[in-house]
Amino acid sequence: MAYKIIEIKASCNNHDYIRYLLKSKNASFIGLDHQIDIYFNISHGRLKLRKGNIENNLIYYERENQVGPKLSKPILFKSNKKPELEEILTKSLGVLIVVDKIREIYFIENIKFHLDNVKNLGSFVGIEAINQEGRFSEEKLLEQCKEYMSLFKIQEKNLISGSYGDLLLKKLNK
């Protein structure tokens, strides 16, 4: 399944405040998910296998590395927890980096929020305004994303441009 998302990620040391705001907006709490994202070596875009208790997907996506709201075009394939897919991808492509995180997942309408604690990186918040079945323009998605950035008081200095995998690779290469 392919769709479009306008998204941000930001470092965040105040999950309690954002959790409070989400609850005040009657956000649906989906659950707490321990996720392992395995990024594979590919020449274009990003390919990761997400293994979690709630979300299990093979995800290919293209996204510019830029600070602030950005367009992402993911293609998701629902996977199971059997090891064969990971083994095939590992042997054929090689593993680039593994990200280990605990993620709280919330939704308000078409907007997904996640509060992440990423091993060896820290705490983050994510906002994903998702285009469901072509119902929203990119402008509307951007407006939704910016609205919640403002509500959560996310400062530009806390925005991150890449993926958690990129941040871990950068940290390992220092």
N, C-alpha and C positions, 0 to 999 in steps of 0.2 A: 504494500500500500504506500503510495507516494502522496505527499501533501506539502504545504508551505507553513513555516513558522517564523514569527519575528520573536527573537529571544535575547535575553541578557543573562549573564552570570556576574556575580559580584562577591567579593569577600565580605563576610558578615559576622560580626561578633555578638549580634543581638538576636538570636533566633527566638527568644521569648517574646520580644516586642513584635516581630513579624507574625509569630504564631497567634498572639493576642489580636492583631489586626485581622488576620485571616478568619479567626473565629467570630470576630465582630461583624464580618461581612458574610457570615453563614457559609463559609467555604466547606466543601465536602472533604473530609479527611479520608483518603484512600488507604493509607497505612504506612508502616515503617518497613523499609525494604533494605536489606543488606545486599548491595550490588557489587559484582565484580565485572568491570568492563575490560575486555581484552582487545587492545588495538592491534591491528595487523598491518604489515608493510604493504602499502599499495602506492602506485605512482600518482594518483589523482584523488582528491577528496579524502574522506576518512571511512574506515571500515572497522566496526567494533562488534564484538559479541557480548551482549549484556546478560549476565546470569544473576538472577535475583529470586526472591520469594514472590514478588508481585509482577515484575517486568522481566520477561525473557525474550529477547529479540536479537536478531542479526540486523545491524543498522549500518546502512551506507548513507553518508550525507556530504553535501558540499556546503561550505560556509566560509565567507571571508573572515580572516582574522582582523577584527577591528573593534575598538572600544565602543561601547554603546549598543543600542539595538541593532540587530543584524538579521538578515534573511537566511534561513536554513531550509534546505530541501531534502529532508530525509526520506529514505525508502526503508520500510520495516518489513522484516520477515519474522513472524512468530516462530520461536524455536522451543524445543523442549529441553529438559535437563540432561538428556543423554549425551555422552561424551564424544560421539562420532563427529559431529559438526565441528567442535573445537579442535579435534585431532586433525581433521582434513585441512582446516584453515591454517593451523599451526605448521603442519608439514609442508603445505603448498606455498604459503606466503611468509611465514615467520612472524613471531610476536614482536611488536614494536615496544609496547609498554602495557603494564597492567595497573588499573586504577581500582582501589578498594575503598568503598564508601558506604556510609549509612545515610539513607535518604528518606525524609518525611515527604509524602506526596499529598498535595491538596488540589482541588479544582473549584473554580468559580466559572460557570458556563463553559466557554471554550478556552479558558486560560488555566494552564497547569503551573503550579508553584512547587518548588522543591527546596527544602532546607537540607543541605548536605554537610556531612562531616567526612572529609576526605583524608584518608590515612596519609601521613607525611606532608600534607598541604594545609589543612585547617578547615574553617567553617565558611560556607558559602550559601547564597540564596540564588535561585534561578526563577525566571519568569518566562513562560512560553505562551505566546498568543498564537493559537493554532487555527489554521483555516480548515474548517470542517466542511467537506463536500462543496467547496467553492462558495460558501455562504458569506465570506468576508473578503474585502479588498485588502491589499497590503497596507494601505493608508489606515484603515480601521484597526488592523492588527498592531501597527506602530503606535497608534493612539492609545490602545488598550495597554500595551507594554509600558509606555511612558506614564500613563495614569498610575499604575502600580509602583513604578520606580519612584514617583513623587510621593505617593502614600507611604511607602516604606523608607523614605528619606535616604535613598541610595545616592551616594555621592560619586561623581565621575571618577575620582581617584581610586575608588574601590572596584570599578568595573574591570573585568578581565576580557582580553580580546580572543583568546583561544580556548582550547578544551582543557580539561583536567590532565589529560594525557600530555598535552603540550607543556603545561606547567611542571609536571613531574619530570619530563625529559630535560627541560631547562635546568631544573634543580639538580638533576643527576650529572649534567654536563658542566657544572660550575667547578 
